[in-house]
Amino acid sequence: MKQSTPTGLRSGLQTSPWIILGSTVILLIAVIVFAVQNSHREKQYMSQLMSTKGAALILAVEAGTRAGMMGMMWGGQQIQQLLEETGRLPDVLYMAVVDENGIVVAHSDPSKINTPFRQNRKLIHLGPDLKENWELVDLGASRRSFEVHRHFRPLFTDGGVEYNHMQGMMRRHMMGPVTADDWFAPQNRQQLLIVVGLDVDPFEAATREDIRTTVVMSAIILLTGFGGFVSLFWMHSYRAAKRSLQDTSAFADELVTNLPVGLIATDQAGHITFFNAKAETITGLRAVLAKGQIADNLLPANLCGVEQSFNRGKTITEQETECTFSDGRSVPLSISAARIINEIGEFIGQVLILRDLREVRRLQADVRRQEKLAALGKLAAGVAHEIRNPLSSIKGLASFFADQFNDGSEAKAAAGVMIHEVNRLNRSISELLDFARPTDLKLQSIDLAPLLGRSIQLIQQDAANQNVQIDLSVADDICPVRIDPDRFNQCLLNLYLNGIQAMTDGGILRVACASENDRHVRITISDTGQGIVADHLGKIFDPYFTTKNKGTGLGLAVVHKIIEAHGANLNVASIPDKGTTITIQLPCSPST
């Protein structure tokens, strides 16, 4: 079905070129006016700046003259020396004192003394005596000077009042080094002008730069207007294509940014051009810092071992490996990589897909653990039935024989050992049955503060025997939790005793309870014992793993099972020879 263009839109397309053209002309006029005003303003500013600089030099010469007259009885020769030194300053072309006939009496260039200051006209000061005038003077050879001049009045204050004590100084000059024919002698005093000639090259350079800028800006505006005029004829199709491209790009960006896998793209030179949020999580690098960097400098060496295959032109698909990143974290990853080739066969970059396998590995470990527990449960049930009955008979016979021998005899002692070992074996079987039996919890909403207090009381004597101090800290704002108090208390006691037994030379057992994010409660149990080596941390909750001489290796396995049954998290952190910290995170009880 053919679509028609609305009348208003057609009219807008027809009149828009004239609107753009008119707007361009108006903008051009405005820019030219602004540039002219800016040029005038710059000229005024430079004139004021150079006039102020010239006035400052004149005041400095007059101040030096006054100081010399009071301290060293200066005359014209000393003023000549002062002008020569001042004339050597940067941007100062010359400095002179001229009499009322236009003859130079002192000049920064001594060769010009007693010559006319102007060959073609007389220098006339038109302003008040103590105010400066300025003018631009053509020096020939394409050079100009910014001249600042006023009457030379070193004996007057800024207000035009002559220093009274100067009169006496001037009279005494005739008695000092000042000769009678000195142009600065009192009897030779006449109307003098002091002139400072400053270099105007910086001023003219700034003016030329303004003109150049105006021309460039006008050209840019004209080109922009012309480009707008020409591009209007393609505007309708361009807008449609642009809108479609933006929608597609936005969809693709949103899709790629929120992928559940890390996506890294590089250009031909290996610089990172794309780095999505999941890649930040996996690598620990920020996208704003990673973009533009060379991938080999940021990612693990040889792309975690897959770069060699990738460089041979092979496409890598779901290759599992272990990557260690710059912050020391070791992350299991599934890596896929491919080279990006455009439609004419040129290599334009590569894409790397990282899939975090930590959650998969954790689930796999949980599945293996559950399978192991299920098999152990079946084994435990059979073992308990087959072993407990013979154990009861063995214990009964050992007790009978123990009663048949005299106290202190070797036979009675041997019977006692048999009874003790039977009891130990029976206890191990009971722990195995407890571990293998499905956890049956009797949940209720509990305030943890009293429960923690009672559990601490039960281990006070054990702590005292080991010379261990107990520090209990419970926050006031903790929420109630839904737990089985007996089974949870069993876990706490087991963790307390493990911590106490780890502190063979005494120490501190710290128990803390606090709220976390208003949705969880965190219980922290830490000791200052011998700690756990890194190789053992991943095994401490496995059945029958123990480092104790008399342990069965089932205590922490039972604790882990009960904590998991409560829907809680159990984490362990340990530093050898410094201690171990166990953290239990419990969800708050749902509000009723």
N, C-alpha and C positions, 0 to 999 in steps of 0.2 A: 504494500500500500504506500503510495507516494505521499510524503508529508509536505505541506506548504509552509513557507516562511511567513510569520505574522507581519502585517503591514507596518507596525511600529518598528519592528526590528529591521525591515528593509529600509525604512526611512532613516534609521540611525546609522545603517551601514553607508548610506549615500552621503549624509551630512558629516559624518565623523572625520573624513579627510580634511575638510575645510576647518573644522574645529581644531584639529591637531595642528594644521598649518598656522592658523591664527594664534593659537596658544604658543607655538614656537616663536613666532615673530614677537609677541608681547614679552615672552620670557627673554628673548635676545635683547630687546630694548632695555628691559629691567636690569639685565646683567651688565650691559654697557654703561648705563647710568650709575649703577653701583660701583663699577670699576673706576669710572671717572672720579666719583666722590671719594673712593678709597685712595686713588692716586693723589688727589688734592690733600686729603687728610694726612697721608704719609709725608707729603712735601712740607705741610705745616709742622708736623711733628719733628721732622728732621731739621727744619729751620730753627725751631724752638730749642732743640737739643744742641745744635751747633752754636747757636747764639748764647745759650747758657754756658757752654764749654768755653767760648771765647771770653765771656764776662768773668768767668772764674779765673782764667789765666791773667786777665788784666788786674783783677783784685789781688792775685797772688804777687804780681810784680810790684804793685803799689804798696802792699803790705811789707814786702821785702825791702823796698826803698825806705819806708818809714823806720823799720827795725834797724837798717844800716845807718841811717842818719842819727838815731838816738844812741847807738852803741859804738859805731866806728866812723861817724862823720863822713858818710858816703857823698860822692859827687857823680858827675856824668860818666866817668870811667867805670865806676863800680856798677852803675845801672846798665852800661853797655855789656859788661860781663854777665849780668843777670839775664839780659835779653838773649845773649848767645846761648846760655845754658837752657833757657826755656824753649828756644827755637829748635833744640834737638829732640823735644818730646815727640812721640808718635802723632801723626796726622797734623802736626804744626808745620806749615810751609815757611812762614816767616813771622817776625814780630818787630815792630818799629815804633819809634817816637818821632813825630813830625811837627815842625814849627808852623806858625800861622802862614808862612809863605810857601808851604808845601815842601820844604827842604828836610831831608832826613837828618836828625841829630843823633840818633842811636838806632842800630839795626842788628838783628841777629846775624846778618851777613855784613861784617865790617867794611867790605868793599863798597857798599852802597851809602855810606855815611857822606853827608854834604852833597848828595845828589838829589834831584827832584824825585819825590815819591811817585808822582804820576807824570808821564811824559806828555800826555794828551789832554789832561784836565786836572783841575785842582781838587784836592780832597777836602770836602766840606762836611762838618758835623752838623746835622740839622736838628738833632734832638736836644733835650735838656743836658746841662753840663755833666751830670752824673748818671745819665742813662745811655745805654748802648744802642747804636744803630748797626745794621748789617746790610750787606749787598753782595751780589755775585759779580766777580770781576774776571774778565777774560785776560789770561796771562799770555796768550799766544801759544803756538805749537799744540793746539787742541787741549789746553789745560785751563782750568778755571779755579778760582779761589773763593772761598766763603770768608769775606772780611767782616770782622767785628771791630768797631772803633768808637771811642768816646774821648772826652777831654781827659788829659793826664793830670790827675789831682792827688798826688800822694800825701799832700799836707792837709787834706780835708777828710772829715768823717763821712759816714754814709749819708748823713743828713745835710751835708754841704757846709758844715761849720768847721773853720780852720782850727787846728790844734794850736792853742795859745803858746804852749811851751816850745812849739816848733819855730816860732819867730826868733827866739833867742838862739836856738840851735842854728838857724840859718845865718844869723849874724856871726856866730862863732866859726862858721865854715871858713870864712876868709882867713882865720888864724890857723886852720888845719891844712889838710892836704888838698883842699879844693882851691884852684887857681882862679884868678879874676876873669879869665877868658873862658872858664868852664860854662857850658850852656845851662848847667843846673845851678849856677851861682845865683844868689838872691838878686844881685843887680842886673843879671841877665834874664830874670824870670819873665816869661811871656806865655801867651796862650799856646798850649801844646796838645796834640792829639796822639793817643796811643792806638796802634792798629795791630790786630792779630789776623793772620791769614791761615785758614784751615783748609785741608785737602777735602774736596767735594766728591772725590771718586766713589766712596761708599754711598753717598747720597744719590749720585747719578746711577750707580749700579742698581740700587733699590728701585729707582724710577723705571729703569729699563726692564727690570724683573716684573714690575707691575704691568707694564705694557705687554710683555710677553705672556703673562698669565691671562690677561684680558683676551688676547688673541686666541690663545689655546682654549679658553673656556667658551668663547664665541664659536669656534670651530666645532667643539664637542657638542654644543647645543644644536648647531645647525645639522650636524651629522645625526644626532639623536632624533631631531624632528623629521629629518628625511627618512631615517629608518622606521620611525613610527608611521609615517605616511605610506611607505611602501608595504610595511608588514600588515597594515590594516586589511589589505585585500585577502590575506591568508588567515585572518584572525578567527573567523568562524570555525574553519576546519582545525586550526591549531588548538583552539580552546577545547573542542571535542576530543581531539587526540590527547591533549594534556590531561583532561579530566579522567579519561580512561586509563592513561598511564599512571596518574596519581593514585587512582583507586586500586589498580593492580599492585603498584609499589607498596601502598599502605598495607594491603592484604598480605603481600609477601613478607614485608618487614615484620608485621605483627606475628605472622605464623612462624617465621624463622627465629625471631627474638624469644618467643615463648615455647620453643621446642623443648621437650624433656631431655634432650641430649645436647652436649656442648658442640657448637659449630664454630670453626675457625677457618677463615678464608684468607689467602695471601695473593699478592700480585706476582708478576714475572720475576721480580727481584727478591722475592721472599718476604716482603714487608706485609704485616698483618693489616688487612682492610676490613675485616668483619670479626666481631668477637661478641657472641651473645651472652645472655645472663647466666645460662647453665655452664658455659665455659668459664665464667668468672668463679662460680661456686666450685667447680672441679679443680681449677688451677690455682685458685687463691689470688689471681691477678685482676686488677681493675681494667675494664675495657678502655677507659679514657687514657690510661697509661700504656696499654698494650698496642693500641692502634698506631700504625706507623713504624713500629719496631720490627726488627728482623726476628722471625719466628724462632730460628735456631738459637738466638741469644736468650729467649724467654722460656721456651719449652724444654723439657728434659732432653739430654743428649741423645742424638740419633732418633728423635721422636719415639723414645721408649723402646728402641730396638727394631722399629719397623722401617726406618728411613732407607736402609740398604735395599730392601725389596721394592720400596716405592721408587727409588732412583732408577731401578732397572725397567721401569715402565709398567710394573704390575699394579693392578688395582687391589687394594687391601680391603677385605671385607670381614668385619667382626673378628679381628685378631685380638685375643685376650693377652694382656701383659700387665706388669706392675710398674707404675711410673712414680718416681720420686721427684717432687717439685722443689722450687727454690726455698720454700719455707720449711723443708724437711719432712713434709707429709708424704706418706707412701699410699697411693690410691690404686686399687685394681681397676683397670679400664678395658673396655672393648673398643678397639680403634678401627675405623674405616677411613680410607683415604683414596682420593682420585685426583687425576690431573684434569684441568679445565682446558679444553681445546675449542677454539671458535670455529665458525663455519668454513673458514678457508684453511684450517689445519694448523693455525698458530697456537702455541702454548701461551696462555694468558694468566695462569695462576694455578692454584691447587686448593682443594677443600679437605678439611680434616674434621671428622665426626668422632667425638669422645662420648662414650656411654659409661656412666659411673656404675661400677659393679659392687659397690660396698653394700648396698641394701640387698642385692641378689646373693652376695656371699653370706650376709648375715642370715637371710632366710634359709639358704642351703645349710648353714651350720645349725640353725634351729631344727630343720627337718632331720638332719643326721642325729642331732641330740635326742629328738623325740623318738626316732627309730631305735636309738641305743637304749633309751629308757624303757621303751616297750619291750624290747628283747630282754632287758635286765629284769623287768617285772615278771615276765614269764619264768625266767630262770630262778628268780628269787622265790617265787611261789613253790616251785618244785623242790628247790634246795631246802627251803624251810621245812617242808613236810618230810623230806627224806632224812634230814640231819637232826631235827629237833628231837624226834623220838629216840634215836640212839643216844643222843647227848643226855637225855633224861636218865636213861639206863646207866650210862657211864658215870654220871654224877652220883646216882644212888649207890652204885657199887663202890665208888671211891669213898663215899661217906661211910659205908658199912665197914670197909677195910680200915679206915682211919680210926674207927671206934675200937678195933681189935688190937691196936698196938698202944704201947705205953707212950706217954707224952715225952717228947724229946728224942724219940727214936727216928732213925732214918726212914723207916717204912711209913711212919705217921706223917713225916714231912713230905715224902713223895706223894702220899694220898692227898695232902693239902694242895700241892702243886697241881695235881690233876683236877681238883675241884675248881681252883682259880682259873685254869686255862679253859675249862668247860664253860665257866661263867663268862669269860671274855669272848669265847666263840659264840655263845648264845646272844651276847650283847651285839656283836657284829651282825648276826643274822637279823636281830630286831631292827637295827639301823637300816639294813638293806631292805627289809620289808617296808619300813616307813618311807624310804626313798622311792621304792617302786610302786607303792600303793597310790592310787589316784587321790589328789588333794581334795579333801572334803572340808570346805570352809563354812563356818557359821558367822556370817558377816553381820556387823552392827555398827552404827555410827558412834564413833569413839572420840573423846578428847585426848589427844596424845600426851599432854603434860602429865596427868596422873600416871598413865601407863609407863612413860619414861622414868618417872620418879620411882615407881615400884621396881622396875627392872634394874635400876642402879642399886637399890638396896640389896638385891639378891646377890650382887657380886662384890659387895663392900669387903667381905672377909678375904676373898680371893685377891682383890687388889691390895689389901693391907699386907698379905703374906708375900707379895711380889714387890712391895715398896712402891706401889703405883698410886699416884694421886688422880682423882676423878674430878673433871670439870664439866658440869651440866649447865647448858644455857638453852632456855626455851623462850621464844618470843611470845609477846602477849596477843598478837593478832593472828595466830594460826587458826585455820579453819578445821572443823571436824573431818575425820576421814572414816571411810567404811571399810573395816578390816575385821578379821577374826582375832580377838585380843590374845587368845592363848597361843595360836600358831605364830602370830607376829612377835609375841614376847619370846617365843622359842628362838626365832631368828635373831632378835636383839641380843639375847644371852650368848648365843653362839658367837656372834661378832665381837661382843665385849670380851669374852674369854680368849678368843684368838688374839685380840689386841694385847691383853694382859700377858699372855704367854710369850708374845713376841718381845716384850720388854723385860729381858732376863736381869738387867741391872737397874730396874726401876725406871720410872718415867711418868708421863702424863697421858691419861686417856680423856680425850675431849669429845663430848657428845653435845651437838647443837641441833636445834630444830627451829625452822623459820619458814615463813610463807614465800612462795615463788610465783609471781605473775597473777596472784589472786585466784589461781586455779589449781595450784599444786602446793604440797608441803614437802620440804626438803629436810631430811635427817642426815646429818654428817657425823660419822664416827671415825676419829683419827687417833693414831698413837704415835709415839716417838721411838718405836722399836727398830728392829734390824731391817725392815722393809722387805720387798719382794723383787727379785731380779726380773728383768724385762722378759726373759725367756719363759718364766713361770706364770706371768700375768694372764696369759690366754688359757691356762690350764687349771687354774685354781678351783673352778667350778665343775671340773670333770670328776666323775665318780672314781674313787680310789686313788686320786692324785693327792699326795701329801708330802711334806718335807719334815714332818715330826716323826720322832722315833716310835712313839706309841699311838700315833693317829691312825684312823681307819680310812681317811680320805673321803668320808661321806658327809661331814658336817656342813661344809660350804655348798656342796651339791644340793643338800636338803634346803638350805637357806635360799639358794637361787630358785629352786622350784616353788617354794612358798611365796617368795616375792613376786614371781611371774604370775602365780595364781591370783594374786591381788591386783593384777593389772598395773604393777609398779615397775619402775626402772631401777636397776642396780648397776652402779659404776664403781670401778676401783682405780685408784691412782697411787703409785708407790715410788719412792726414791730409796734405793738401797742405803742402809746405814742411817737414814733420816726418819723413816716412818712410812705409814700407809694411811690412806684416807678412803673410806667407803661411803658412798653417797646413795641414799634411797630416796627416790622421788615418787610420792604418792599423790593420786588425784584427790581433790577435795570431795567430800560427801555431797551428792546432789541436794540442793535445797528443797525442802518440802513445802 
